[in-house]
């Protein structure tokens, strides 16, 4: 079997028609959901691109793999999805974005050449690369944001788009009065991108995926990772005009959230992106473009699904649809991601398994608490392997996919965020070491813990599903706070770093040293089986020590 692991960057969990969006019709997402299982309570391990993706790819929590923010290298030697799958006979490929930065110092220390097979896999998060393009080709006074090669820019140049950076000048810019109207400016979000629709980013990567399916033999896992609907929020015609201001929902926010907010939340409400999305005119331009980008993603998903069906590949390909985090879009007076409200930390997840074992669960919804790290374990089981649970910290979702209910499923989910690299840390007077936040959520109560001496935040999603009322200082909620801290404490005590030896390895080794002659702490040897001391008894074949003479004690000698 093959696995098609599709990720859409910054796709909110509720911006799909199968999730109940009132205006955005996504028939192809719905098409996969109708054949598979839609998970409605899936949470990322960090609400920021790089850290979240490293958790997807390692199957480990952020504080376990250590790549806690964008641009933080994943340490050399960290075991990834590709390593696990290749061990069970499945190749693992990348098409699109990873947001991975290589641990160049670690590779140099171990003598790993970047152009070697092992070195290339280390640099690309364990994947073999079909077409890596991280999708943000900004250029400023200090050069390019991303200094790697851009296959997409090369494609655009081959199609006749001029300049050094057609990604910026055409794919992510409109035209106004004959001038470039860059998608970096929210005021241009309602303009059509100055590019032929079939040459824009999402169709280009879909074409690469179709070419991959046609040319690569299985079994394979292909991580098809789209940059959209991530900003710049601009989309080519006809998608730029499919939605209007009448399709923009009221922002999910309350003025009470601005009155004496938690200091860290208040710092984020003052950020540039939050200030922009607090403006209704910005939301009225950006959200229709965001919806247009999602609609284009859905259409291109349909194109890929049709190709899989036409070639017979759909019969042996598991399909997974998800996102690396959400997008506030002005909810809670915030923009982007970076915090722990549902709009940011909760993601869509749909899994379709074509095998007969999944027939009983088709078209169903699973409300169990699930985490992004569960996918790595899911893929290992789906590929026929045994999940190495001393390394992978998630749990396989295959029982749910088959319509089964696992025993003792998790009681809570955890997400982490390190904001030490952001301007919020110095603004709050917090050191980089203490600029860390942890969320623990049990399906009703959501606790947010802050290092650096701040009080916690608390939301009751049963009585306050909009997450407007922070109960972190409410004495009546002290017992709930204590209970959630117990969860967080138990999570913090997890066994996370003993990754080279499994529990079964330990059980197998237990007691074997005695059978190899290591017998410390014996008094006379009778404490163990005779066969264990057999080699340590018997006649001395050669004697090198001086033996004392046996003489009787003389009178007066002291005994």
PyMOL commands that set and color helices and strands:
alter all, ss='L'
color gray80, all
select helices_A, chain A and resi 17-19+27-35+49-58+62-65+81-87+104-109+117-123+151-158+166-171+186-188+197-199+201-215+239-241+245-247+255-258+263-269+272-277+280-310+313-316+331-333+342-345+356-361+374-382+398-401+423-428+475-492+503-509+514-516+530-536
alter helices_A, ss='H'
color red, helices_A
select strands_A, chain A and resi 2-8+37-43+91-96+128-132+139-140+143-144+173-176+179-182+220-226+317-323+346-352+364-366+370-371+413-418+436-441+445-450+457-460
alter strands_A, ss='S'
color yellow, strands_A
deselect
rebuild
show_as cartoon
